[in-house]
Amino acid sequence: MSIVVNIYYTGTDRNEMEFAEETESSGIADAVCAEDGNISYEYFFRKTIRKPCC
């Protein structure tokens, strides 16, 4: 049996990217991956598409 946990971090400007970079550079991501039973740790970034209003 698997349990999937999705954590969504949202921010403005580059906050999402800076959060991911800090998680990597501080070793947090490596520590999470080293936890027994953890099989993946992934980042997903939203794509913002700006369309002119009609």
N, CA, C and O atoms as CSV, one atom per row, in Angstrom:
chain,resi,resn,atom,element,x,y,z
A,1,MET,N,N,0.839,-1.171,0.000
A,1,MET,CA,C,0.000,0.000,0.000
A,1,MET,C,C,0.888,1.239,0.000
A,1,MET,O,O,1.874,1.299,0.734
A,2,SER,N,N,0.539,2.227,-0.823
A,2,SER,CA,C,1.285,3.479,-0.899
A,2,SER,C,C,0.428,4.637,-0.428
A,2,SER,O,O,-0.791,4.637,-0.605
A,3,ILE,N,N,1.057,5.598,0.159
A,3,ILE,CA,C,0.402,6.838,0.546
A,3,ILE,C,C,1.102,7.962,-0.200
A,3,ILE,O,O,2.328,8.064,-0.170
A,4,VAL,N,N,0.339,8.787,-0.856
A,4,VAL,CA,C,0.886,9.919,-1.592
A,4,VAL,C,C,0.520,11.196,-0.847
A,4,VAL,O,O,-0.642,11.422,-0.509
A,5,VAL,N,N,1.525,12.023,-0.597
A,5,VAL,CA,C,1.300,13.310,0.060
A,5,VAL,C,C,1.753,14.397,-0.896
A,5,VAL,O,O,2.920,14.434,-1.288
A,6,ASN,N,N,0.851,15.273,-1.270
A,6,ASN,CA,C,1.180,16.412,-2.121
A,6,ASN,C,C,1.123,17.671,-1.272
A,6,ASN,O,O,0.120,17.945,-0.613
A,7,ILE,N,N,2.198,18.424,-1.295
A,7,ILE,CA,C,2.251,19.688,-0.578
A,7,ILE,C,C,2.376,20.791,-1.619
A,7,ILE,O,O,3.295,20.783,-2.438
A,8,TYR,N,N,1.459,21.725,-1.580
A,8,TYR,CA,C,1.446,22.810,-2.547
A,8,TYR,C,C,1.918,24.101,-1.885
A,8,TYR,O,O,1.295,24.586,-0.940
A,9,TYR,N,N,3.005,24.644,-2.380
A,9,TYR,CA,C,3.523,25.916,-1.900
A,9,TYR,C,C,3.265,26.927,-3.000
A,9,TYR,O,O,3.669,26.718,-4.144
A,10,THR,N,N,2.608,28.002,-2.674
A,10,THR,CA,C,2.358,29.034,-3.683
A,10,THR,C,C,2.922,30.357,-3.192
A,10,THR,O,O,2.985,30.618,-1.991
A,11,GLY,N,N,3.321,31.167,-4.122
A,11,GLY,CA,C,3.873,32.462,-3.778
A,11,GLY,C,C,3.767,33.394,-4.968
A,11,GLY,O,O,3.135,33.079,-5.975
A,12,THR,N,N,4.392,34.534,-4.832
A,12,THR,CA,C,4.389,35.504,-5.914
A,12,THR,C,C,5.793,35.640,-6.482
A,12,THR,O,O,6.777,35.254,-5.852
A,13,ASP,N,N,5.861,36.184,-7.657
A,13,ASP,CA,C,7.143,36.401,-8.338
A,13,ASP,C,C,7.917,35.083,-8.404
A,13,ASP,O,O,7.430,34.105,-8.971
A,14,ARG,N,N,9.108,35.055,-7.832
A,14,ARG,CA,C,9.959,33.851,-7.870
A,14,ARG,C,C,9.942,33.085,-6.567
A,14,ARG,O,O,10.798,32.225,-6.361
A,15,ASN,N,N,9.009,33.359,-5.683
A,15,ASN,CA,C,9.001,32.705,-4.373
A,15,ASN,C,C,8.970,31.189,-4.465
A,15,ASN,O,O,9.638,30.511,-3.684
A,16,GLU,N,N,8.209,30.647,-5.402
A,16,GLU,CA,C,8.127,29.186,-5.530
A,16,GLU,C,C,9.483,28.602,-5.907
A,16,GLU,O,O,9.908,27.594,-5.342
A,17,MET,N,N,10.161,29.233,-6.858
A,17,MET,CA,C,11.473,28.753,-7.297
A,17,MET,C,C,12.500,28.921,-6.177
A,17,MET,O,O,13.328,28.037,-5.959
A,18,GLU,N,N,12.453,30.036,-5.476
A,18,GLU,CA,C,13.391,30.262,-4.377
A,18,GLU,C,C,13.183,29.247,-3.253
A,18,GLU,O,O,14.148,28.803,-2.631
A,19,PHE,N,N,11.935,28.883,-2.994
A,19,PHE,CA,C,11.642,27.859,-1.994
A,19,PHE,C,C,12.297,26.536,-2.389
A,19,PHE,O,O,12.940,25.889,-1.562
A,20,ALA,N,N,12.137,26.137,-3.641
A,20,ALA,CA,C,12.731,24.882,-4.121
A,20,ALA,C,C,14.251,24.943,-4.055
A,20,ALA,O,O,14.891,23.976,-3.640
A,21,GLU,N,N,14.835,26.065,-4.458
A,21,GLU,CA,C,16.288,26.203,-4.423
A,21,GLU,C,C,16.820,26.118,-2.991
A,21,GLU,O,O,17.847,25.486,-2.745
A,22,GLU,N,N,16.121,26.753,-2.051
A,22,GLU,CA,C,16.538,26.709,-0.647
A,22,GLU,C,C,16.401,25.303,-0.072
A,22,GLU,O,O,17.251,24.856,0.698
A,23,THR,N,N,15.333,24.612,-0.448
A,23,THR,CA,C,15.127,23.241,0.011
A,23,THR,C,C,16.274,22.346,-0.458
A,23,THR,O,O,16.744,21.485,0.286
A,24,GLU,N,N,16.714,22.556,-1.683
A,24,GLU,CA,C,17.822,21.771,-2.227
A,24,GLU,C,C,19.153,22.167,-1.582
A,24,GLU,O,O,19.903,21.301,-1.133
A,25,SER,N,N,19.446,23.451,-1.535
A,25,SER,CA,C,20.759,23.906,-1.055
A,25,SER,C,C,20.960,23.666,0.440
A,25,SER,O,O,22.095,23.499,0.888
A,26,SER,N,N,19.891,23.646,1.206
A,26,SER,CA,C,20.003,23.446,2.652
A,26,SER,C,C,20.091,21.977,3.043
A,26,SER,O,O,20.394,21.657,4.192
A,27,GLY,N,N,19.826,21.080,2.090
A,27,GLY,CA,C,19.885,19.650,2.377
A,27,GLY,C,C,18.560,19.058,2.846
A,27,GLY,O,O,18.483,17.865,3.138
A,28,ILE,N,N,17.525,19.878,2.918
A,28,ILE,CA,C,16.216,19.378,3.355
A,28,ILE,C,C,15.705,18.302,2.408
A,28,ILE,O,O,15.214,17.266,2.855
A,29,ALA,N,N,15.815,18.538,1.108
A,29,ALA,CA,C,15.324,17.559,0.133
A,29,ALA,C,C,16.056,16.225,0.282
A,29,ALA,O,O,15.432,15.165,0.215
A,30,ASP,N,N,17.372,16.271,0.482
A,30,ASP,CA,C,18.147,15.034,0.673
A,30,ASP,C,C,17.711,14.297,1.938
A,30,ASP,O,O,17.618,13.070,1.949
A,31,ALA,N,N,17.444,15.056,3.005
A,31,ALA,CA,C,17.004,14.437,4.265
A,31,ALA,C,C,15.640,13.773,4.098
A,31,ALA,O,O,15.402,12.687,4.627
A,32,VAL,N,N,14.755,14.424,3.365
A,32,VAL,CA,C,13.429,13.846,3.120
A,32,VAL,C,C,13.565,12.578,2.288
A,32,VAL,O,O,12.913,11.574,2.573
A,33,CYS,N,N,14.397,12.620,1.274
A,33,CYS,CA,C,14.593,11.441,0.412
A,33,CYS,C,C,15.209,10.274,1.178
A,33,CYS,O,O,14.971,9.113,0.844
A,34,ALA,N,N,15.989,10.577,2.192
A,34,ALA,CA,C,16.647,9.527,2.969
A,34,ALA,C,C,15.711,8.843,3.962
A,34,ALA,O,O,16.062,7.806,4.525
A,35,GLU,N,N,14.538,9.403,4.180
A,35,GLU,CA,C,13.580,8.796,5.112
A,35,GLU,C,C,13.160,7.420,4.613
A,35,GLU,O,O,12.918,7.236,3.420
A,36,ASP,N,N,13.076,6.469,5.512
A,36,ASP,CA,C,12.690,5.108,5.175
A,36,ASP,C,C,11.310,5.096,4.508
A,36,ASP,O,O,10.351,5.655,5.041
A,37,GLY,N,N,11.222,4.471,3.368
A,37,GLY,CA,C,9.951,4.333,2.664
A,37,GLY,C,C,9.678,5.411,1.635
A,37,GLY,O,O,8.750,5.278,0.837
A,38,ASN,N,N,10.471,6.485,1.635
A,38,ASN,CA,C,10.251,7.546,0.663
A,38,ASN,C,C,10.761,7.083,-0.696
A,38,ASN,O,O,11.898,6.624,-0.812
A,39,ILE,N,N,9.934,7.202,-1.709
A,39,ILE,CA,C,10.346,6.755,-3.039
A,39,ILE,C,C,10.531,7.897,-4.023
A,39,ILE,O,O,11.113,7.694,-5.089
A,40,SER,N,N,10.049,9.101,-3.695
A,40,SER,CA,C,10.293,10.231,-4.595
A,40,SER,C,C,10.053,11.559,-3.891
A,40,SER,O,O,9.352,11.647,-2.883
A,41,TYR,N,N,10.661,12.581,-4.464
A,41,TYR,CA,C,10.503,13.954,-3.994
A,41,TYR,C,C,10.585,14.800,-5.249
A,41,TYR,O,O,11.641,14.881,-5.875
A,42,GLU,N,N,9.489,15.426,-5.620
A,42,GLU,CA,C,9.442,16.133,-6.896
A,42,GLU,C,C,8.905,17.542,-6.725
A,42,GLU,O,O,8.126,17.827,-5.815
A,43,TYR,N,N,9.342,18.416,-7.622
A,43,TYR,CA,C,8.848,19.788,-7.666
A,43,TYR,C,C,8.034,19.973,-8.947
A,43,TYR,O,O,8.380,19.445,-10.003
A,44,PHE,N,N,6.979,20.714,-8.831
A,44,PHE,CA,C,6.171,21.075,-9.995
A,44,PHE,C,C,5.936,22.571,-9.917
A,44,PHE,O,O,5.582,23.097,-8.862
A,45,PHE,N,N,6.130,23.242,-11.014
A,45,PHE,CA,C,5.927,24.684,-11.041
A,45,PHE,C,C,4.790,25.022,-11.988
A,45,PHE,O,O,4.680,24.466,-13.081
A,46,ARG,N,N,3.956,25.934,-11.551
A,46,ARG,CA,C,2.816,26.326,-12.375
A,46,ARG,C,C,3.299,27.202,-13.523
A,46,ARG,O,O,4.300,27.909,-13.413
A,47,LYS,N,N,2.591,27.138,-14.581
A,47,LYS,CA,C,2.890,27.972,-15.734
A,47,LYS,C,C,1.780,29.016,-15.808
A,47,LYS,O,O,0.598,28.681,-15.889
A,48,THR,N,N,2.172,30.254,-15.779
A,48,THR,CA,C,1.207,31.333,-15.850
A,48,THR,C,C,1.114,31.822,-17.281
A,48,THR,O,O,2.115,32.194,-17.894
A,49,ILE,N,N,-0.077,31.817,-17.795
A,49,ILE,CA,C,-0.319,32.315,-19.149
A,49,ILE,C,C,-1.203,33.551,-19.015
A,49,ILE,O,O,-2.322,33.480,-18.506
A,50,ARG,N,N,-0.696,34.651,-19.468
A,50,ARG,CA,C,-1.466,35.904,-19.399
A,50,ARG,C,C,-2.134,36.149,-20.739
A,50,ARG,O,O,-1.473,36.226,-21.775
A,51,LYS,N,N,-3.443,36.268,-20.706
A,51,LYS,CA,C,-4.208,36.536,-21.918
A,51,LYS,C,C,-4.876,37.897,-21.763
A,51,LYS,O,O,-5.337,38.248,-20.676
A,52,PRO,N,N,-4.928,38.659,-22.850
A,52,PRO,CA,C,-5.620,39.943,-22.761
A,52,PRO,C,C,-7.121,39.726,-22.506
A,52,PRO,O,O,-7.736,38.809,-23.050
A,53,CYS,N,N,-7.669,40.572,-21.688
A,53,CYS,CA,C,-9.101,40.472,-21.413
A,53,CYS,C,C,-9.913,41.011,-22.596
A,53,CYS,O,O,-9.495,41.938,-23.289
A,54,CYS,N,N,-11.048,40.423,-22.798
A,54,CYS,CA,C,-11.906,40.868,-23.917
A,54,CYS,C,C,-12.851,41.957,-23.465
A,54,CYS,O,O,-13.646,42.454,-24.262
